[in-house]
Amino acid sequence: MNLFRLDASLFPATSASAEIADTAEREWSAAHPDGTVTRRHLGTAPLPADAWTHATMAAFAPEGERTQSHREALALAAELAAELEGADAAILAVPLYNYGVSQHFKTWVDLVIAGAGPATPLLKNTPTVLVTTVGGGYGPGTPRDGWDHSTPYLERVVRDVWQADLTLVKRELTLAATTPGMEALQDLAAGEHSRALELARDAGRALAGS
């Protein structure tokens, strides 16, 4: 059994998304002690920013006219797609940055699609836990309702394009404990934290049993 684990946090030592993903991964590993975990950390080892451009241009260039950069980008795209396609289960941990999806994650998605094709269901029926964390509150009735432009994109790609059997674990208010002006939200944030960890444990057990 092979678990694919992807992280996109810029701060792995204090990452809220990594803590939740770790919780889910422990449940999977406990059930599959001989299983393998394929890891890719986009925050600490980001992909080349121009790789998708080269991979896309290569697709329109005759083989004999492809540059070394074209060939390297195509090889990287194929490698990333193969990592995902070879997973028996997946955990993707992606925080929200500046109200949108992490640029590192977006580069990874674009390259995976370049390697596999835009309509290839790489995770078809694969149990997948998508962990996402946001610093504030973006739910209905909040001042920034509708400002989360990351989660809908993540779900669209992972569930609808790649056709994963998806479980979403989302934690809000991760910055309440450290941000001036958010003191009144700290109890609510603590509840969000506990709820997310419990959901991650349940999701990890389901991941392990699938």
N, C-alpha and C positions, 0 to 999 in steps of 0.2 A: 504494500500500500504506500502511496506517495501523496503527501500533503504539500501543496504549493502555498507558501506564505509570502505575502508582499506587504511592505511597509513604505509609507511616504512621509513620515514625520521628519522635520528638520532637527528635532531635539530628542533623539532616542533615549537618552538617560532619564528624561522626565516626561516622556510621551504618554498622554492619556489614551491615545488610540492603541499604542503598543501594549499598555497594561491590560486593556480589554482583550486584545488579540491573544496575548499570552495566556489569559484565562481560558479561552476557547481551545488554544493549542494544547494546553496541559491535559484537557479532557480527551482530546484525540490521541495524544501520545500515550496516555495511560491505557487506552484500549488497544493501541497498536505499538507495543514496545519495540517491535522489530521493523516498524515502518520507517520510511525516509522522509525528510523534510527538505524540500527545495526552497531556498530563501533568496529573495531579491529585495534589497533596501534602496529605494529610490532617493531617500533623503540624504543618506551618507555616501551613496555611490550613484549619483545621477547619471542618466544616459546622455550622450552627446546631444546638445540642443539642435544641431543641424542634421542629425542622422535621418530624421523623417523626411526632410527635404531631399536628401540624397537618394533615399529609398524610393521616393515618389518619382523623382526625375529619372531614376534608373528604369522604372517600369515603362517609361515612354521612349527609352533609348535602345537602339539595336545593341545586341550583345557586344559587337566589336567596337562600339563607341562608348561603352561604359568606362568610367574612370575608376581608379582604385577606391575612391571615396564611395562611389556607387556600389561597388562590390562589397565593401565592408559594411555599408548600411543594410544591404539586402541580407547579408549573412547574420547581422545582429537581429534584424526583424524576424528572420526565420527561427533563430534561437529562442527569442522571446515567445513566439507563437507556440513553439514546441514545448516549452516549459509549461505553458498553460494547458495545452492539449493533453499533456502526459499526466495531469493531476487526477487522482481519484477523489480528492477533496481540496478545497481552497479556503484560505482566510486572507482577506484583503483589508488592510488597515489604512484608511485615508482620511486625514483631518481636513477641515475646511480652512482655507487661507484667503483672506480678503474677499469674503463672501462667495468664493468660487472654488473650483476644483484645483488641487495642487498642480502647478505647471509640470512637475516631474511625473505625476501620474498621467497627465494628459499626453505628454511625450511618449510614455510607455504604451498607452492605449493606441495612439496613432501608429506606432511602430508595430505593435501586435497585429493591427488591422492590415498594415502594409505587408506583413509576413504571411498572413493567413487568408486575406481577402475580406472585403467588407461585410459579407453575408455568411461567413463561416461560423457555425455555432460551437465555438471551441470548448465551452463548458456545458454542453447539452446534457441535462439531467445530472450534472455534477453537483453534489451538495457544497454550497459555498456560503461562508459567513462574511458579510460585508460590514466592517466596523467603521463608523465615522463619528468624529467628535467636533463639536463647535464651541467656541469660547463664550458666546452669549446665548440668548434665547430667541428663537425664530418661529415659534409656534403661533397658531391662531390667537389673535388678541394681543400679541406683544407688539411693541413699537416697530420691530423689524420683521414682522410677519412678511414672508415672501422674499426676504433678502438671502436666503440660503439657495444659492444657485449651483451648489455642488451635489447635494443628495439626489435630486431628480436625474441629473446627468449620470451619476454612478449607477443608479438603478436601471436607467435606460440601456446603458452599455452592457452591464453584467447580466441583467435578467433578460432583456429584450433582444439585444444583438447576439450575445454569446449564449443565451438560453440556459443560464445556470438555475439550479434549484436553490433559490436565494433566501437567506435569512438576514434581515437588516438589524444591526444593533447600533443604535444612535445614542450618544450621550451629549446633552447640552450643558451650558453654564460651566464649562471647565475652567474659566478664568475668574469665577466669582470669589474664590478664596484669596486671590492675589491682586485684584483690580479695585482701586479706589472707586467708590460709587456703587459697587455691587454688593456691599456688605449685607443688605437686606435680603439678598438672594442666596446666601450661603447655606441655609437649611434646605432650601429647595435643591440647591446644587448637590448637597450631600446625598439627598434622596435619589437624584439622577445618577450619581456615581454608584450607589448600591444597586439600583435597579439595573444599570448597564452590566455590572459584573455578574449579577444573577442571570440575566438574559444570556450573557456570554457563556456561562457554565452550562446552561440548558442547550444552547446552540452547539457547543463543543461536544456534548454528549450525543446530540442528534447527528452531528457530523461523523462522530466515531461509529455510530450504529448504522449508518446508511450503507 
